[in-house]
Amino acid sequence: LVTEITTTGTDDAYTLADGVVGQVKIIAMVGDAGDAIVTPTTFANGTDITFEDVNDNITLLYTTNGWLSTANQGNPVIA
């Protein structure tokens, strides 16, 4: 349910596989040595999510249209 990200470089890249309809995923940045860019396989809101600061977090719900952002805190950037 929860994935914590600690970056180790300027821009760390992560992927998020498709889930099953109804699945919830929370991603939070807990360590910041640079940005974390998460690219879901199927993302209803855009292409990727960039976490820039500690405590940036997002809650995602998997739907038939892919991962859908339902809440975010700390302003992770959705592009």
DARADA-V134735 format. One record per residue. N is the residue number from 0. RES is the residue in one letter. PHI is phi in whole degrees, 0 to 359 (999 if undefined). PSI is psi in degrees with one decimal (* if undefined). Layout:
BEGIN
{{N | RES | PHI | PSI} {N | RES | PHI | PSI}}
END
This chain:
BEGIN
{{0 | L | 999 | -42.7} {1 | V | 244 | 132.1} {2 | T | 239 | 126.7} {3 | E | 257 | 135.4} {4 | I | 248 | 131.8} {5 | T | 236 | 116.2} {6 | T | 280 | 153.6} {7 | T | 237 | -4.0} {8 | G | 209 | -169.4} {9 | T | 302 | -55.1} {10 | D | 223 | 111.7} {11 | D | 263 | 135.3} {12 | A | 256 | 136.2} {13 | Y | 228 | 155.8} {14 | T | 240 | 158.2} {15 | L | 227 | 113.2} {16 | A | 291 | 160.4} {17 | D | 301 | 150.4} {18 | G | 251 | -153.9} {19 | V | 244 | 147.2} {20 | V | 307 | 127.3} {21 | G | 98 | -10.9} {22 | Q | 290 | 138.8} {23 | V | 249 | 139.1} {24 | K | 224 | 128.8} {25 | I | 246 | 129.1} {26 | I | 238 | 130.1} {27 | A | 227 | 138.8} {28 | M | 271 | 122.1} {29 | V | 245 | -13.2} {30 | G | 216 | 135.1} {31 | D | 233 | 101.8} {32 | A | 246 | 11.3} {33 | G | 158 | -178.9} {34 | D | 285 | 152.1} {35 | A | 244 | 125.1} {36 | I | 247 | 114.9} {37 | V | 256 | 124.8} {38 | T | 244 | 104.3} {39 | P | 290 | 147.6} {40 | T | 302 | -46.3} {41 | T | 230 | 116.0} {42 | F | 234 | 114.2} {43 | A | 293 | -25.5} {44 | N | 266 | -10.7} {45 | G | 166 | -138.8} {46 | T | 248 | -44.4} {47 | D | 208 | 172.8} {48 | I | 232 | 128.4} {49 | T | 248 | 123.4} {50 | F | 260 | 124.0} {51 | E | 252 | -25.1} {52 | D | 223 | 154.2} {53 | V | 304 | 139.0} {54 | N | 81 | -1.6} {55 | D | 298 | 134.7} {56 | N | 208 | 157.9} {57 | I | 218 | 145.3} {58 | T | 247 | 127.4} {59 | L | 241 | 148.2} {60 | L | 236 | 130.8} {61 | Y | 273 | 125.3} {62 | T | 236 | 179.9} {63 | T | 296 | -16.2} {64 | N | 264 | 5.0} {65 | G | 104 | -166.5} {66 | W | 292 | 133.1} {67 | L | 236 | 126.9} {68 | S | 288 | 123.8} {69 | T | 252 | -20.0} {70 | A | 195 | 148.7} {71 | N | 210 | 154.6} {72 | Q | 223 | 144.2} {73 | G | 82 | 3.9} {74 | N | 66 | 51.2} {75 | P | 298 | 139.2} {76 | V | 272 | 123.8} {77 | I | 260 | 123.5} {78 | A | 237 | *}}
END
